[in-house]
Amino acid sequence: MKPSKNTSTKTLNVLAKERTILATERNALAFIRTGFSSFLLGLALINLFGQSSIYIYGGWIAIFFGLFFILSGIVLYFIRKNRMKTF
């Protein structure tokens, strides 16, 4: 997209930064959403199929990955947010 005569380069840079901030927030929320889904899947496996040990192990693995994705989303968001402040 070519800038028009009325649009300054500074305005384009501000818009690009805003777009990057929104993309980072979307990415972090996707990580957290996936983590919650995995966590709830693990709880459901453990509660619904508690007699079978394979489902219990699968449930604990899903809970672990869910917590990992939730924490990863939160940590990566703050790392990227701090990195964007330098631009």
Secondary structure, 3 states (H helix, E strand, C coil): CCCCCCCCHHHHHHHHHHHHHHHHHHHHHHHHHHHHHHHHHHHHHHHHCCCCHHHHHHHHHHHHHHHHHHHHHHHHHHHHHHHHHCC
